[in-house]
Amino acid sequence: MDGMAGLFEGGDQGSKAASEAEITKLHAKIGQLVVERNFLAKASGR
């Protein structure tokens, strides 16, 4: 019951750090996929 208010106030620092790490990981994956798409488009003559 002590930490219940924190759930509605934006969460704790641990969950924020985990979501920041997940966002960073997803941005890196998006960048990788964009590079691969551009390479394949160039290789196929588009």
OpenMM code with the backbone's topology and positions (N, CA, C; nanometers):
from openmm import Vec3, app, unit

residues = "MET ASP GLY MET ALA GLY LEU PHE GLU GLY GLY ASP GLN GLY SER LYS ALA ALA SER GLU ALA GLU ILE THR LYS LEU HIS ALA LYS ILE GLY GLN LEU VAL VAL GLU ARG ASN PHE LEU ALA LYS ALA SER GLY ARG".split()
positions = [
    Vec3(0.0829, -0.1200, 0.0000),
    Vec3(0.0000, 0.0000, 0.0000),
    Vec3(0.0871, 0.1260, 0.0000),
    Vec3(0.2096, 0.1152, 0.0503),
    Vec3(0.2945, 0.2339, 0.0613),
    Vec3(0.3315, 0.2908, -0.0758),
    Vec3(0.3565, 0.2054, -0.1736),
    Vec3(0.4013, 0.2520, -0.3048),
    Vec3(0.2905, 0.2688, -0.4067),
    Vec3(0.1666, 0.2535, -0.3666),
    Vec3(0.0547, 0.2609, -0.4609),
    Vec3(0.0422, 0.3980, -0.5269),
    Vec3(0.0705, 0.5034, -0.4540),
    Vec3(0.0599, 0.6377, -0.5107),
    Vec3(0.1603, 0.6559, -0.6250),
    Vec3(0.2761, 0.5923, -0.6137),
    Vec3(0.3791, 0.6023, -0.7174),
    Vec3(0.3346, 0.5433, -0.8499),
    Vec3(0.2443, 0.4464, -0.8465),
    Vec3(0.1944, 0.3863, -0.9701),
    Vec3(0.1180, 0.4857, -1.0553),
    Vec3(0.0521, 0.5784, -0.9896),
    Vec3(-0.0298, 0.6751, -1.0612),
    Vec3(0.0422, 0.8069, -1.0846),
    Vec3(0.1620, 0.8202, -1.0311),
    Vec3(0.2393, 0.9433, -1.0470),
    Vec3(0.3489, 0.9298, -1.1506),
    Vec3(0.3428, 0.8284, -1.2344),
    Vec3(0.4429, 0.8137, -1.3384),
    Vec3(0.5404, 0.7007, -1.3147),
    Vec3(0.5260, 0.6260, -1.2091),
    Vec3(0.6117, 0.5108, -1.1862),
    Vec3(0.7396, 0.5443, -1.1142),
    Vec3(0.8209, 0.4422, -1.0928),
    Vec3(0.9470, 0.4605, -1.0233),
    Vec3(1.0612, 0.4743, -1.1227),
    Vec3(1.1780, 0.5029, -1.0718),
    Vec3(1.2951, 0.5253, -1.1571),
    Vec3(1.3391, 0.3985, -1.2286),
    Vec3(1.3189, 0.2828, -1.1664),
    Vec3(1.3595, 0.1567, -1.2272),
    Vec3(1.2834, 0.1285, -1.3548),
    Vec3(1.1538, 0.1517, -1.3527),
    Vec3(1.0744, 0.1266, -1.4731),
    Vec3(1.1033, 0.2298, -1.5806),
    Vec3(1.1336, 0.3529, -1.5397),
    Vec3(1.1696, 0.4561, -1.6380),
    Vec3(1.3000, 0.4204, -1.7064),
    Vec3(1.3967, 0.3713, -1.6297),
    Vec3(1.5254, 0.3332, -1.6868),
    Vec3(1.5082, 0.2149, -1.7816),
    Vec3(1.4226, 0.1201, -1.7445),
    Vec3(1.3987, 0.0046, -1.8307),
    Vec3(1.3323, 0.0469, -1.9605),
    Vec3(1.2362, 0.1382, -1.9532),
    Vec3(1.1697, 0.1814, -2.0766),
    Vec3(1.2642, 0.2660, -2.1624),
    Vec3(1.3507, 0.3449, -2.1000),
    Vec3(1.4499, 0.4219, -2.1757),
    Vec3(1.5452, 0.3281, -2.2491),
    Vec3(1.5864, 0.2208, -2.1829),
    Vec3(1.6757, 0.1238, -2.2453),
    Vec3(1.6053, 0.0542, -2.3613),
    Vec3(1.4785, 0.0221, -2.3435),
    Vec3(1.4016, -0.0433, -2.4498),
    Vec3(1.3848, 0.0506, -2.5690),
    Vec3(1.3599, 0.1778, -2.5437),
    Vec3(1.3455, 0.2761, -2.6512),
    Vec3(1.4768, 0.2903, -2.7273),
    Vec3(1.5880, 0.2952, -2.6562),
    Vec3(1.7192, 0.3048, -2.7214),
    Vec3(1.7447, 0.1829, -2.8091),
    Vec3(1.7117, 0.0654, -2.7565),
    Vec3(1.7297, -0.0591, -2.8324),
    Vec3(1.6424, -0.0590, -2.9587),
    Vec3(1.5190, -0.0123, -2.9467),
    Vec3(1.4291, -0.0089, -3.0618),
    Vec3(1.4742, 0.0926, -3.1666),
    Vec3(1.5264, 0.2065, -3.1220),
    Vec3(1.5783, 0.3056, -3.2170),
    Vec3(1.6971, 0.2488, -3.2944),
    Vec3(1.7828, 0.1738, -3.2263),
    Vec3(1.8966, 0.1113, -3.2939),
    Vec3(1.8483, 0.0106, -3.3975),
    Vec3(1.7473, -0.0671, -3.3638),
    Vec3(1.6936, -0.1663, -3.4569),
    Vec3(1.6307, -0.0974, -3.5780),
    Vec3(1.5581, 0.0117, -3.5551),
    Vec3(1.4976, 0.0869, -3.6654),
    Vec3(1.6072, 0.1382, -3.7587),
    Vec3(1.7139, 0.1913, -3.7023),
    Vec3(1.8250, 0.2405, -3.7839),
    Vec3(1.8872, 0.1300, -3.8672),
    Vec3(1.9040, 0.0136, -3.8071),
    Vec3(1.9600, -0.1004, -3.8801),
    Vec3(1.8689, -0.1400, -3.9956),
    Vec3(1.7391, -0.1451, -3.9714),
    Vec3(1.6455, -0.1852, -4.0762),
    Vec3(1.6391, -0.0837, -4.1895),
    Vec3(1.6520, 0.0439, -4.1581),
    Vec3(1.6522, 0.1474, -4.2617),
    Vec3(1.7749, 0.1324, -4.3503),
    Vec3(1.8901, 0.1071, -4.2885),
    Vec3(2.0131, 0.0883, -4.3663),
    Vec3(1.9997, -0.0329, -4.4569),
    Vec3(1.9465, -0.1432, -4.4028),
    Vec3(1.9291, -0.2640, -4.4845),
    Vec3(1.8312, -0.2394, -4.5991),
    Vec3(1.7228, -0.1702, -4.5717),
    Vec3(1.6243, -0.1411, -4.6765),
    Vec3(1.6870, -0.0561, -4.7859),
    Vec3(1.7614, 0.0451, -4.7484),
    Vec3(1.8243, 0.1320, -4.8479),
    Vec3(1.9261, 0.0547, -4.9306),
    Vec3(2.0032, -0.0316, -4.8668),
    Vec3(2.1001, -0.1128, -4.9389),
    Vec3(2.0322, -0.2031, -5.0391),
    Vec3(1.9257, -0.2717, -4.9951),
    Vec3(1.8570, -0.3631, -5.0849),
    Vec3(1.7857, -0.2905, -5.1994),
    Vec3(1.7328, -0.1720, -5.1705),
    Vec3(1.6689, -0.0938, -5.2760),
    Vec3(1.7713, -0.0513, -5.3805),
    Vec3(1.8896, -0.0107, -5.3333),
    Vec3(1.9961, 0.0312, -5.4242),
    Vec3(2.0463, -0.0876, -5.5061),
    Vec3(2.0588, -0.2033, -5.4419),
    Vec3(2.1091, -0.3226, -5.5092),
    Vec3(2.0106, -0.3748, -5.6144),
    Vec3(1.8827, -0.3506, -5.5913),
    Vec3(1.7828, -0.4010, -5.6864),
    Vec3(1.7561, -0.3002, -5.7980),
    Vec3(1.8174, -0.1833, -5.7910),
    Vec3(1.8051, -0.0851, -5.8986),
    Vec3(1.6875, 0.0097, -5.8824),
    Vec3(1.6324, 0.0204, -5.7662),
    Vec3(1.5196, 0.1125, -5.7445),
    Vec3(1.5658, 0.2495, -5.7114),
] * unit.nanometer
topology = app.Topology()
chain = topology.addChain("A")
for resn in residues:
    res = topology.addResidue(resn, chain)
    for name in ("N", "CA", "C"):
        topology.addAtom(name, app.Element.getBySymbol(name[0]), res)
